[in-house]
Amino acid sequence: MLLVTGATGRLGSLIVLRLLERVPAERIAVSVRDVDKAADLAERGVRVRAGDFTAPGTLEHAFADAERVLIVSAAIRGGGALPANVAAIDAARDAGAQRIVYTSHQAASPLSLFPPQKVHAATEEHLKQQGIPYTALRNGFYASTIGHYIGAALETGTLALPQDGPVSWTAHEDLAEAAALTLTEEGALEGTTPPLTAAETLDFAAIAEILTRITGRTITRVVMDDADWVSAAVANGMPRPAADFALTMFAASRNGEFDTTAPSLEAAIGHPAKTVHEYLESTLPKPQTSALLRGRAGKTG
């Protein structure tokens, strides 16, 4: 039995879809907090059970009979993230899993300026201590994060954000393919992997140029003072803790923490990783993009 946690989330759901392409549904199990959200998987023959990292007692039943367990890192900010990840690893161990796979991050480090990387580093250390074959997938920074910061730029033509640095933005789809490979093929991506990233690193100035090419409207990158950006973000409705958290990502990127690429992901999946241009072109809201192009045509016609 191959078990995936967080199977109704963005990454977990994609991993399950890739697994369904590789193995029969009856070999797949998922652990989710809300089983109703996984009803479509149950209909396809996937075993669906309730399990919550923050309620470790639920995991014994959810993880039962799992030979390989893929733990999608807990989407929790603050002090609860590490205990949740540890509880999932311990449950997989106690269930007799023969391999535990954990979705870590390329920049996992106890010295990171971005708090999730400290959690990943500590989780990796706990995973190594279990004496069980494991894989820590050092995933590249999710390209979907870009979408949180470009909405206003598409409306105003100005991408105003704190100073940043290059990031190896990587698509969920490619990382899900690598994860499914790890669960189903012997010898694939064992231990702590090299960075699993797309082929290039880009900062937000480069992203502004890509947006300009895609939309046909000039998108200008403007660097804001950290405090000014936080104040503006809060004024626009972002909770202050969320704004402070986001700022740590910019601080880590300009410190060079995410300025890393490696061929490992493309070698594993057997094809080029999706580029930022391809990702944005496929995800930008179509009506909004069309309106921008119509505006450009009106100016030049």
Buried (B, 14 or more C-beta within 10 A) or exposed (E): BBBBBBBBBBBBBBBBBBBBEBEEBEBBBBBBBEBEBBEEBBEBEBBBBBBBBEEBEBBEEBBBEBBBBBBBBBEBEEEEBBBBBBBBBBBBBEBEBEBBBBBBBBBBBEEBBBBBBBBBBBBBEBBEEBEBEBBBBBBBBBBBEBBEBBEBBBEEBBBBBBBBBBBBBBBBBBBBBBBBBBBBEEEBBBEBBBBBBBBBBBBBBBBBBBBBEBBBBEBBBEEBEEEEBBBBBBEEEBEEEBBBBBBBBBBBBBBEBBBBBBEBBBEBBEEEBBBBBBBBBEEBEEEEBEBBBEEBEEEEE
